[in-house]
């Protein structure tokens, strides 16, 4: 049983897992593939892709 001293919030566990397993983009790709494999969707937008990267993620910050 966890005590207050050993408690780790769920959100922290998720962030730790995602960052140690390829990062957010890899998580997104795995989730989308899981969605296809388990739900077998019949109607997706024409350009829907497991490997889609949101445009904002490609943004390069300039100073």
C-alpha positions in Angstrom: 0.0 0.0 0.0 1.3 3.5 -0.9 1.7 6.1 1.8 1.9 9.8 1.4 5.7 9.5 1.3 5.7 7.1 -1.6 2.7 8.4 -3.6 3.4 9.3 -7.2 0.6 11.2 -9.0 -0.8 9.5 -12.1 0.1 12.4 -14.3 3.7 12.2 -13.2 3.7 8.4 -14.0 2.4 9.1 -17.5 4.9 11.8 -18.3 7.8 9.6 -17.0 6.6 6.7 -19.2 6.1 8.9 -22.3 9.4 10.6 -22.0 11.3 7.4 -21.5 9.6 5.6 -24.4 10.3 7.8 -27.4 8.5 11.0 -26.4 5.2 12.5 -27.3 5.3 11.9 -31.0 6.1 8.2 -30.6 3.2 7.9 -28.0 0.9 9.6 -30.5 1.9 7.2 -33.3 1.5 4.2 -31.0 -2.0 5.4 -29.9 -3.1 6.0 -33.4 -1.9 2.5 -34.5 -3.7 1.0 -31.5 -6.9 2.9 -32.5 -6.7 1.4 -36.0 -6.0 -2.1 -34.8 -8.7 -2.2 -32.2 -11.5 -0.1 -33.6 -11.1 -0.9 -37.2 -12.6 2.4 -38.3 -14.5 2.5 -41.6 -14.7 6.3 -42.1 -11.6 8.4 -41.6 -10.7 11.7 -43.3 -8.9 11.1 -46.6 -5.5 12.3 -45.4 -5.7 10.8 -41.9 -2.4 9.2 -41.0 -0.8 7.3 -38.1 2.4 9.3 -38.8 0.8 12.8 -39.0 2.8 15.4 -37.2 0.8 18.6 -36.2 2.2 21.7 -37.9 2.8 23.4 -34.6 5.2 20.6 -33.6 7.4 21.5 -36.5 7.7 25.1 -35.3 11.2 26.4 -34.8 11.5 29.1 -32.2 13.5 32.1 -33.4 15.0 34.8 -31.2 
